[in-house]
Amino acid sequence: MKVGSPDVEIKRISEEMQQWGLIPEKIIGKHKVVIGLVGDTASLDPLQIQEISPWIEVVLRVEKPFKRTSLEFRHGEQSEVVVSTPNGAVTFGKNHPLVVVAGPCSVENEEMIITTAKRVKAAGAKFLRGGAYKPRTSPYSFQGHGESALGLLAAARDASGLGIITEVMDTADVEKIAEVADVLQVGARNMQNFALLKKVGAQDKPVLLKRGMAATIDDWLMAAEYILAAGNSNVILCERGIRTFERKYARNTLDLAVIPVLRSLTHLPIMIDPSHGTGKAEYVPDMAKAAIAAGTDSLMIEVHPNPAKALSDGPQSLTPERFDRLMEELAVIGNVMGRWQDRNMAVV
């Protein structure tokens, strides 16, 4: 729609589109309103729609298989995901300061998770990550403490003021996890669990969607499409490394090229996880800095008070002391890129 289009005209057009058997979705951007038309549009002539109102600026057909996820669906405007936390709203998006998410792979005990939360908060993180439910390759590996760990995450949020990001593995657990988590994570192993994608799409909390270990970019964006199609537009895409022929020196191959590729394809915010992407703590700082330089909107970094004794993913976890130094290093790159925010919430 043209800038300044009256609400009554937008409503009239939407009602007429419904009479055509289409589902109109109003998207309010910073400068204009876009109406996305979902349904059987293959036989529609864009010029026919253009003639409905002089307030219509342009009609574009979304050619990508992923519709709502496509950058075309928002006429090139990037979306934002705003998350409420005890310390105020935090925004994920291209035109906002970088958001750092940090914490252990899994919640082990109350002292450990609260201590870690306070340390990463003091260093500048905005969210605490920690798994209550852990999908593991081996059935004999630590699977997480489950529901009892959710209470520990809530205690850590109360003690630190951080937002909480934790993984959901089963449709049956969505509601109880959503009561604690500020962002629900769908992990790499569940990226194409379509029942789960529909379930998290039908609730209101933002969703962090990790890329599957062998997923193409189209696979990943189509998975996000399931969430948006179910009604939840607050999705963050997280690159966490993919499997390639290289397995000797790194756990996965961290695909940083995905950042400019995604920028050209989708409006959704981007997160990079260099911890899973490399699998080795010594590689994490360099890949985190490279991700900022490439334009990521967020970072997820694993931090554990004693990585050698971690119940899961210890080799890729930073100590709190190393995380403190890393945040200082990231500030240098972040300031150059215009994406950094200091601990007092003042944009540098």
Secondary structure as UniProt FT lines:
FT   TURN            3..4
FT   HELIX           7..19
FT   TURN            20..21
FT   STRAND          23..28
FT   STRAND          33..38
FT   TURN            42..43
FT   HELIX           46..50
FT   TURN            51..52
FT   TURN            54..55
FT   TURN            68..69
FT   HELIX           71..74
FT   TURN            75..76
FT   STRAND          81..85
FT   TURN            86..87
FT   STRAND          88..92
FT   TURN            94..95
FT   STRAND          99..103
FT   HELIX           110..123
FT   STRAND          127..129
FT   TURN            139..140
FT   HELIX           147..160
FT   STRAND          163..167
FT   HELIX           171..173
FT   HELIX           174..178
FT   TURN            179..180
FT   STRAND          183..186
FT   HELIX           188..190
FT   TURN            191..192
FT   HELIX           194..201
FT   STRAND          207..210
FT   TURN            213..214
FT   HELIX           217..229
FT   TURN            230..231
FT   STRAND          235..239
FT   TURN            256..257
FT   HELIX           258..265
FT   STRAND          270..272
FT   HELIX           274..278
FT   HELIX           281..283
FT   HELIX           284..294
FT   STRAND          298..303
FT   HELIX           307..309
FT   HELIX           314..316
FT   HELIX           320..336
FT   TURN            337..338
FT   TURN            343..344
//
